[in-house]
Every structure is written in C-alpha cells, then in structure tokens.
Amino acid sequence: AVLCIDPSSHVTGGSILGDKTRMSHLSHHPRAYVRPSPSSGTLGGLGSYTHDAASLAELAGYPLTIVETVGVGQSEVELSECCDLFLLMLAPGGGDSLQ
C-alpha cells in the first residue's frame, strides 16, 4: 500500500500533485493500493487521518505500507511516531552540507 500525502489545493481542498497519475502502473496492479490524500494544512508531513489509513492497510493484509509525505521540518515529529522506518530520499545534489 502507498499512502501519498500531497499539498492541498486552496480552491478545492483536494490533493494537487496527482500521485495516482505518477504511479499509474502501480495503481492498476491487483495487489497494490495507492491512496492520494490532501495534507489539508496539517503540519508534520501527515494528513489528519494518515495513521488510521495505515492501520487499515495493515488490517487489509498489506505487508508493507509506504507513506510518501509533503516533507517534514526539524520540529515535526508526527511521521516518526507513525512509522517503523523513517527514510529521507533526496535527488542527487539536493540539500546542504549538513544534510
């Protein structure tokens, strides 16, 4: 299962990045579940009900749930409390010397 947390549209309140479009091959796989969700202005990298969605994916029998976030800052710890493994992925050349 992949839970994608996207920035929210100020007009409609919905997700604006279209993760299901970017993951079209995966989203059509019979054993995969891709759920785009708006962040709705919630800080911490998660949507307001991401933890509930991750729990439901586990109960549905998905052995792995990936949570893709809008990004987190230094004081936003909600994501680390929701996941077993926290991974930061950067494009080559991204970030500064401390990262």
N, C-alpha and C positions, 0 to 999 in steps of 0.2 A: 504494500500500500504506500502511496506517496501523498502526503498532505502538503499542499503548496499554499503558503500564506503570502498574499500579494498586497501591495498598496491599494487603498480603496479609492474609487472614483469619488470626487467631491460632488458630482452631479447625481449619480445613481446609487453610490454606496457599495457597488459591487467591485469585484477584482478587475484590475485593468491590464494585467500583463498576459493573460491568456495561457497559463501553463498547460492546459489540456491541449491547446493548439501546438505548443512546442513539443509536447510529449505525445503526439498523435499515434505513433506506432505502439507505444506502451499502453496508452489509454484504451486501445482496441483489443489488447491481449485478454483472453478469457480469465486468466488467473491474476490479473492486476486490477488495482483500484486507484485512480487518480482523482483527488478531490481538491479543486482550487477553492480557496476561501479568502475573503477580504480581511485585512487586518482591522478594519473599522476604527482606525486611530489608536488601537491598543498598543502600548509600548511593550518592549521585551521580546519582540520578534514573533510572538504568537498571536493568533486570533483569540477572541474571548472564549471560544469553546474548542480549541485545538486539543487540549488534554482529553476531553470527552471523546472527540473523534478518534484519537489514538487508542483509547481504551476500547472503543467499538471495533476498530480494525483488529485489535488483538483478540477480542471475543469472537470475531468473524473467522478467525483461523489464519490470518496473515502472519507468517513467521517473522516478518521484518516490516517495520513502518519507518519510512524516511520522511522527516519534516523539513521542508525547504522554507526558509523564513525570508522576511524582508530585510533582515540584517539586525544585529544587536549591537548595543553600545557597551561601554565598560560597566555601567551600573545596572544593566538589565539582565537579571539572572533567571527569569521565569523559564526560559528554554532549558537551561542546565538542570532545572528541577523536574523537568518533564521527560527527559531522555536518559537512556542508559549510556549513550556515547555521543559526545559533542564534537563535531568536526568543522573546522574552518577551511573553506576552499577559496583560494584566490587565483585569479588569472595571472599568468607569468608577468612579473613586473609590477603587480598590484601591491598596495600597502607601502609603508615606510620602513626604515631600517629596524625599528623596534618590533614590527610585526613579523 
